[in-house]
């Protein structure tokens, strides 16, 4: 690799070099992606599949709300994940989870 003396370059030359490097990086990444895709397609084809057959798109399902805050009905919780503050506070205040169900 040749050495470039950046100190001797003008601002325009430095900006052009920056553009050229950015373009070279994008071109390299595209070539790598194309090679990886071709290898994956060949491996899938060898097994009798296409990449579309192998692609699994995970669809996030949003659970419907199961509980509602008695003080603010706009606050709901599905019962999954971390308990919201209002739910824990209501339980501490003596409500049962059944009392908060929608």
C-alpha positions as a Markdown table, in Angstrom:
| # | Residue | x | y | z |
|---|---|---|---|---|
| 1 | Unk | 0.0 | 0.0 | 0.0 |
| 2 | Unk | 1.4 | 3.4 | -0.9 |
| 3 | Unk | 1.8 | 6.1 | 1.6 |
| 4 | Unk | -0.1 | 9.4 | 1.1 |
| 5 | Unk | 1.2 | 12.5 | 2.7 |
| 6 | Unk | -2.1 | 14.1 | 3.8 |
| 7 | Unk | -0.3 | 17.2 | 5.1 |
| 8 | Unk | 0.7 | 18.2 | 1.6 |
| 9 | Unk | -2.8 | 17.8 | 0.2 |
| 10 | Unk | -5.2 | 20.7 | -0.3 |
| 11 | Unk | -8.7 | 20.8 | 1.2 |
| 12 | Unk | -10.2 | 20.0 | -2.1 |
| 13 | Unk | -7.9 | 17.0 | -2.6 |
| 14 | Unk | -8.6 | 15.8 | 0.9 |
| 15 | Unk | -12.4 | 16.0 | 0.3 |
| 16 | Unk | -12.0 | 14.2 | -3.0 |
| 17 | Unk | -10.0 | 11.5 | -1.3 |
| 18 | Unk | -12.7 | 11.1 | 1.4 |
| 19 | Unk | -15.3 | 10.7 | -1.3 |
| 20 | Unk | -13.2 | 8.1 | -3.2 |
| 21 | Unk | -12.5 | 6.1 | 0.0 |
| 22 | Unk | -16.2 | 6.2 | 0.9 |
| 23 | Unk | -17.1 | 5.0 | -2.6 |
| 24 | Unk | -14.5 | 2.2 | -2.5 |
| 25 | Unk | -15.8 | 1.0 | 0.9 |
| 26 | Unk | -19.4 | 0.9 | -0.3 |
| 27 | Unk | -18.3 | -1.0 | -3.5 |
| 28 | Unk | -16.3 | -3.5 | -1.4 |
| 29 | Unk | -19.2 | -4.1 | 1.0 |
| 30 | Unk | -21.6 | -4.6 | -2.0 |
| 31 | Unk | -19.2 | -7.1 | -3.5 |
| 32 | Unk | -18.9 | -9.0 | -0.2 |
| 33 | Unk | -22.7 | -9.0 | 0.2 |
| 34 | Unk | -23.2 | -10.2 | -3.4 |
| 35 | Unk | -20.7 | -13.0 | -2.8 |
| 36 | Unk | -22.3 | -14.1 | 0.4 |
| 37 | Unk | -25.7 | -14.0 | -1.2 |
| 38 | Unk | -24.5 | -16.1 | -4.1 |
| 39 | Unk | -22.9 | -18.7 | -1.7 |
| 40 | Unk | -26.1 | -18.9 | 0.3 |
| 41 | Unk | -28.2 | -19.3 | -2.8 |
| 42 | Unk | -25.9 | -22.1 | -4.1 |
| 43 | Unk | -26.0 | -23.9 | -0.7 |
| 44 | Unk | -29.8 | -23.6 | -0.6 |
| 45 | Unk | -30.1 | -24.8 | -4.2 |
| 46 | Unk | -27.8 | -27.8 | -3.5 |
| 47 | Unk | -30.3 | -28.8 | -0.8 |
| 48 | Unk | -33.3 | -28.3 | -3.1 |
| 49 | Unk | -34.5 | -25.0 | -1.7 |
| 50 | Unk | -34.4 | -21.3 | -2.6 |
| 51 | Unk | -33.4 | -18.5 | -0.3 |
| 52 | Unk | -37.1 | -17.5 | -0.2 |
| 53 | Unk | -37.9 | -21.0 | 1.1 |
| 54 | Unk | -35.4 | -20.5 | 3.9 |
| 55 | Unk | -36.3 | -17.0 | 4.8 |
| 56 | Unk | -38.3 | -16.8 | 8.0 |
| 57 | Unk | -39.7 | -13.5 | 8.8 |
| 58 | Unk | -40.5 | -13.2 | 12.5 |
| 59 | Unk | -43.6 | -11.2 | 13.0 |
| 60 | Unk | -43.8 | -9.6 | 16.4 |
| 61 | Unk | -47.2 | -10.2 | 17.8 |
| 62 | Unk | -48.6 | -7.6 | 20.2 |
| 63 | Unk | -50.5 | -9.2 | 23.0 |
| 64 | Unk | -53.9 | -7.6 | 23.7 |
| 65 | Unk | -54.1 | -5.7 | 27.0 |
| 66 | Unk | -55.2 | -7.9 | 30.0 |
| 67 | Unk | -55.1 | -5.4 | 32.8 |
| 68 | Unk | -56.1 | -1.7 | 33.2 |
| 69 | Unk | -55.0 | 0.9 | 35.7 |
| 70 | Unk | -58.2 | 1.8 | 37.8 |
| 71 | Unk | -57.0 | 5.4 | 38.2 |
| 72 | Unk | -56.0 | 6.0 | 34.6 |
| 73 | Unk | -57.9 | 3.7 | 32.1 |
| 74 | Unk | -55.5 | 4.6 | 29.3 |
| 75 | Unk | -52.7 | 2.6 | 31.0 |
| 76 | Unk | -52.9 | -1.0 | 30.2 |
| 77 | Unk | -50.7 | -4.1 | 30.4 |
| 78 | Unk | -50.8 | -7.4 | 28.6 |
| 79 | Unk | -49.5 | -9.4 | 31.5 |
| 80 | Unk | -46.2 | -10.1 | 29.7 |
| 81 | Unk | -42.9 | -8.7 | 30.6 |
| 82 | Unk | -42.0 | -6.5 | 33.4 |
| 83 | Unk | -44.9 | -5.3 | 35.6 |
| 84 | Unk | -45.6 | -1.6 | 35.2 |
| 85 | Unk | -45.3 | 0.7 | 38.1 |
| 86 | Unk | -49.1 | 1.3 | 38.3 |
| 87 | Unk | -49.8 | -2.4 | 38.5 |
| 88 | Unk | -47.3 | -3.1 | 41.3 |
| 89 | Unk | -48.6 | 0.0 | 43.2 |
| 90 | Unk | -52.2 | -1.3 | 42.9 |
| 91 | Unk | -51.2 | -4.8 | 44.1 |
| 92 | Unk | -49.4 | -3.2 | 47.1 |
| 93 | Unk | -52.5 | -1.1 | 47.8 |
| 94 | Unk | -54.5 | -4.3 | 48.3 |
| 95 | Unk | -56.0 | -4.9 | 44.8 |
| 96 | Unk | -55.8 | -8.4 | 43.4 |
| 97 | Unk | -54.7 | -9.0 | 39.8 |
| 98 | Unk | -58.3 | -10.1 | 39.1 |
| 99 | Unk | -59.5 | -6.7 | 40.2 |
| 100 | Unk | -57.4 | -5.1 | 37.5 |
| 101 | Unk | -58.4 | -7.3 | 34.6 |
| 102 | Unk | -60.2 | -5.8 | 31.7 |
